Amino acid sequence: MSDRDPVDQPQDAGSDRVEGVVRKPPRDPAATLTSAMVVYIFVNLAFALPLVIFPAAYFDIIGLDKTVADQLGGLRWVGAVLLAWSITAIQVMARPGGKAVFVTTGATQLTFGALAFLYSWSIQEFHWALWYQALASLIWTLGAVYLWWARMSGRKVLKGGPAA
């Protein structure tokens, strides 16, 4: 018997332990899709709730002129649409049969939202506070990138194959 700790001894190539290093098993694609759904829900709720609950005050907080904020207060329906998408995503998580398709749809929605927001910012369509423009652009863009990454990582699940 050797004086060395068994953990330090080389193992088979297929083993989870090699020279004392424990390899992590690959991330489950289904778990990746679930985390993408959580990101998607967060992004939508972050913009939906203020638009639904207090749209004029929300626009005032992010730096729009009071007159413009009052005029845009009628955009409460945009918040309602985002809220509906969030609720649908929660339902999909509860019954994951449509998770793969919904992640793809969510990635597309966040991509279009990011592009629309960045375009609106670039032509100075609204005079929002700089902090809001930067933060909103970052949230939409990172959310879209993460959902596309999750979609690509979960290809087997998306194609109906096994999760592992």
Number of C-alpha atoms within 10 A of each C-alpha: 3 6 5 8 8 11 13 12 12 13 14 8 8 7 10 13 17 16 11 14 11 11 10 8 8 7 12 15 21 23 13 19 28 19 15 24 25 16 19 26 21 15 20 24 20 15 17 23 17 16 25 21 13 13 24 23 17 19 22 20 15 16 17 19 15 14 11 14 20 16 13 17 19 13 15 18 14 15 21 18 14 21 21 15 20 22 15 14 23 16 13 19 17 10 10 15 10 13 22 24 14 21 24 17 14 26 24 15 16 24 20 15 16 21 15 14 17 19 12 14 17 10 8 10 10 14 14 18 14 12 11 13 17 13 11 18 19 14 18 24 20 17 24 25 15 19 28 21 15 24 25 16 17 23 16 16 19 21 10 9 10 11 14 12
